[in-house]
Amino acid sequence: MQLTYYGHATLSIGVNGKTILFDPFFTGNPFAKSLDIEKIKADYIFITHGHGDHTADLVNVAKKTGAMCVGAAEVVGWLKKNGVDNAHPLNHGGPVAFDFGKVRAVNAIHSSSFADGSYAGNPLGYVFTTSEGDFYMAGDTALTMDMQLIPLWARLQFAVMPIGGNYTMDPADAIHASDFVKCDKVVGVHYNTWPIIAIDTEKAMAEFTAAGKQLLLPRPGETIEV
């Protein structure tokens, strides 16, 4: 599978011929200043929660691409109020089948509201099980014991985890999380966008290596094999 990182927590993953975009945040994203939003491709858009640094360009990109948007019922309701009808609501529970594979919404310890302060439902992570491999999109989350359930459902090829601290896990907690989900390959996101979530990336990578794990930190705009 190929993963393209757009900075902060925005990225896309290609799986079974489909492009899955996560949490489109380009406007206001300092890593995406030179990006042409018109060129963003997506067959699906998965939304982890309603905060502006995950949904700033959601409506615009959804309308331009025609992608199916997937998120909490409250997020889908908000999308429909904003003219996006191609959307699938879900919540914690059993897996949902799509044409690229199955997706299970799982717990994320965070908050979720829209820019106007209105309720945006539960923050979510997602576990993907596909014929090309399984992966975990943690979303914005603290370390939680619920992550220990994930190996019951998937044999993860990689996991995408926040590492910036303050609002989410930091690198040390992400190492524990990788133990919980039984996956030693982690793509780090949600760090260094602003000073409040700045980290020492070389130190973080060394800590993962010392723990027998791999921390991947693609540059904004870079595509990597995962």
C-alpha positions as CSV (number, residue, x, y, z in Angstrom):
1,M,0.0,0.0,0.0
2,Q,1.1,3.6,-0.6
3,L,0.6,6.4,1.9
4,T,0.8,10.1,1.0
5,Y,1.2,12.5,3.8
6,Y,-0.1,16.1,3.6
7,G,1.1,17.3,7.0
8,H,-0.6,17.4,10.4
9,A,-3.0,14.5,10.4
10,T,-4.1,14.6,6.8
11,L,-3.0,11.7,4.6
12,S,-4.3,9.3,1.9
13,I,-3.8,5.6,1.6
14,G,-4.3,3.6,-1.6
15,V,-5.8,0.2,-1.1
16,N,-7.4,-2.2,-3.6
17,G,-7.5,0.5,-6.3
18,K,-9.3,3.0,-4.1
19,T,-7.8,6.2,-2.6
20,I,-8.8,6.8,1.0
21,L,-8.3,10.4,2.3
22,F,-8.3,11.1,6.0
23,D,-9.2,14.3,7.8
24,P,-8.7,16.9,5.0
25,F,-7.0,19.9,6.5
26,F,-5.3,22.1,3.9
27,T,-6.5,25.6,4.6
28,G,-4.5,26.8,7.6
29,N,-2.2,23.8,7.5
30,P,1.3,25.3,7.4
31,F,2.7,22.1,5.7
32,A,0.2,22.4,2.8
33,K,0.7,26.0,1.7
34,S,2.1,24.9,-1.7
35,L,-0.5,22.2,-2.3
36,D,-3.0,22.5,-5.0
37,I,-6.3,21.3,-3.4
38,E,-7.8,20.9,-6.9
39,K,-5.4,18.0,-7.5
40,I,-6.4,16.0,-4.4
41,K,-7.9,12.7,-5.3
42,A,-10.2,10.6,-3.1
43,D,-12.7,7.8,-3.5
44,Y,-13.5,7.8,0.2
45,I,-12.9,10.4,2.9
46,F,-12.8,9.1,6.5
47,I,-13.3,11.7,9.3
48,T,-12.0,10.9,12.8
49,H,-13.7,13.9,14.5
50,G,-15.1,17.3,14.0
51,H,-12.2,19.7,15.0
52,G,-11.2,22.2,12.4
53,D,-7.7,20.9,12.0
54,H,-9.4,17.7,10.7
55,T,-12.4,19.1,8.8
56,A,-11.4,22.5,7.5
57,D,-11.6,21.4,3.8
58,L,-13.9,18.5,4.2
59,V,-16.9,19.9,2.5
60,N,-14.9,21.5,-0.3
61,V,-12.9,18.3,-1.1
62,A,-15.9,16.1,-0.8
63,K,-17.8,18.1,-3.3
64,K,-14.9,18.4,-5.7
65,T,-14.0,14.7,-5.6
66,G,-17.5,13.2,-5.2
67,A,-15.9,10.8,-2.6
68,M,-18.0,8.9,-0.1
69,C,-17.5,10.4,3.3
70,V,-17.5,8.1,6.3
71,G,-17.7,9.3,9.9
72,A,-19.8,9.6,13.1
73,A,-23.5,10.1,12.5
74,E,-23.3,13.6,13.7
75,V,-20.5,14.4,11.3
76,V,-22.5,12.9,8.4
77,G,-25.5,15.0,9.5
78,W,-23.4,18.1,9.4
79,L,-22.1,17.2,6.0
80,K,-25.6,16.8,4.6
81,K,-26.6,20.2,6.0
82,N,-23.7,21.5,4.0
83,G,-24.7,19.9,0.7
84,V,-22.7,16.6,0.9
85,D,-25.1,13.7,0.5
86,N,-22.7,10.9,-0.4
87,A,-21.9,9.9,3.2
88,H,-22.1,6.9,5.4
89,P,-22.7,7.2,9.1
90,L,-21.2,4.8,11.7
91,N,-20.3,4.5,15.3
92,H,-18.5,2.1,17.6
93,G,-19.5,-1.5,16.8
94,G,-19.2,-4.2,14.2
95,P,-17.3,-3.8,10.9
96,V,-18.9,-2.1,7.9
97,A,-18.2,-3.5,4.4
98,F,-17.0,-1.2,1.6
99,D,-15.7,-2.2,-1.8
100,F,-12.1,-2.0,-0.7
101,G,-12.5,-4.0,2.5
102,K,-14.1,-3.7,6.0
103,V,-13.8,-0.9,8.5
104,R,-14.5,-1.0,12.3
105,A,-14.9,2.2,14.2
106,V,-13.1,2.1,17.5
107,N,-12.6,4.2,20.6
108,A,-10.5,7.4,20.5
109,I,-10.0,9.3,23.8
110,H,-10.4,12.9,22.7
111,S,-13.2,15.5,22.2
112,S,-15.2,16.4,19.1
113,S,-17.0,19.5,18.1
114,F,-17.4,21.7,15.0
115,A,-15.9,25.1,14.5
116,D,-19.1,26.7,15.8
117,G,-18.8,24.7,19.0
118,S,-21.7,22.3,18.2
119,Y,-21.5,18.6,19.0
120,A,-19.8,16.4,16.5
121,G,-20.4,13.0,18.0
122,N,-17.8,10.5,19.3
123,P,-14.2,10.9,18.2
124,L,-13.2,7.7,16.4
125,G,-10.3,5.6,15.3
126,Y,-10.7,3.0,12.5
127,V,-9.4,-0.5,11.9
128,F,-9.2,-1.5,8.3
129,T,-9.1,-5.1,7.2
130,T,-8.4,-5.6,3.5
131,S,-7.0,-8.2,1.1
132,E,-3.9,-6.0,0.7
133,G,-3.3,-5.8,4.5
134,D,-4.8,-4.5,7.7
135,F,-4.1,-1.1,9.2
136,Y,-5.2,1.1,12.1
137,M,-5.9,4.9,11.9
138,A,-5.9,5.9,15.6
139,G,-7.2,9.4,15.1
140,D,-6.6,12.0,17.8
141,T,-6.3,9.9,20.9
142,A,-4.6,9.4,24.3
143,L,-3.3,6.0,25.1
144,T,-6.2,3.7,26.1
145,M,-6.5,0.1,27.2
146,D,-9.2,-0.3,24.5
147,M,-6.4,-0.6,22.0
148,Q,-5.7,-4.0,23.3
149,L,-8.9,-5.2,21.6
150,I,-7.6,-4.4,18.1
151,P,-5.5,-7.6,17.7
152,L,-8.7,-9.6,18.1
153,W,-9.9,-8.1,14.8
154,A,-6.9,-7.5,12.7
155,R,-3.2,-8.4,12.1
156,L,-1.9,-4.9,11.5
157,Q,0.6,-4.2,8.7
158,F,1.0,-0.7,10.0
159,A,-0.6,1.9,12.3
160,V,-1.0,5.6,12.0
161,M,-0.7,7.3,15.4
162,P,-0.5,10.9,16.8
163,I,2.8,11.6,18.5
164,G,2.7,15.3,19.3
165,G,1.6,15.2,22.9
166,N,-0.5,17.9,24.7
167,Y,-3.7,17.0,22.9
168,T,-2.8,13.4,22.1
169,M,-0.3,10.7,22.7
170,D,3.4,11.6,22.7
171,P,6.1,9.2,21.3
172,A,6.5,7.3,24.6
173,D,2.7,6.6,24.7
174,A,2.7,5.7,21.1
175,I,5.3,3.0,21.8
176,H,3.0,1.6,24.4
177,A,0.1,1.8,22.0
178,S,2.0,-0.1,19.4
179,D,2.5,-2.9,22.0
180,F,-1.2,-2.9,22.7
181,V,-2.1,-3.2,19.0
182,K,0.7,-5.6,18.3
183,C,2.2,-3.6,15.4
184,D,5.8,-2.5,15.3
185,K,5.5,-0.2,12.2
186,V,4.0,3.2,13.1
187,V,3.4,6.3,10.9
188,G,3.6,9.3,13.1
189,V,1.1,12.3,12.6
190,H,-0.2,15.3,14.5
191,Y,3.2,16.7,15.5
192,N,5.3,19.8,14.8
193,T,2.4,21.7,13.1
194,W,2.5,24.3,15.9
195,P,4.9,24.9,18.9
196,I,2.4,23.3,21.3
197,I,2.8,19.9,19.6
198,A,6.5,20.2,18.7
199,I,8.7,17.2,19.3
200,D,12.3,16.1,18.8
201,T,11.8,13.8,15.8
202,E,15.3,12.3,16.0
203,K,14.8,11.4,19.6
204,A,11.4,9.9,18.9
205,M,12.8,7.8,16.1
206,A,15.6,6.6,18.3
207,E,13.2,5.7,21.1
208,F,11.2,3.6,18.7
209,T,14.3,1.9,17.4
210,A,15.4,1.1,20.9
211,A,12.1,-0.5,21.5
212,G,12.5,-2.7,18.4
213,K,10.0,-0.7,16.4
214,Q,10.0,1.6,13.3
215,L,8.7,5.1,13.4
216,L,8.0,6.5,9.9
217,L,7.8,10.3,9.5
218,P,7.2,11.0,5.8
219,R,7.7,14.6,4.7
220,P,4.6,16.6,3.8
221,G,3.8,15.7,0.2
222,E,5.9,12.5,0.3
223,T,4.5,9.1,-0.7
224,I,5.9,6.0,1.0
225,E,5.3,2.3,0.8
226,V,3.7,0.8,3.9
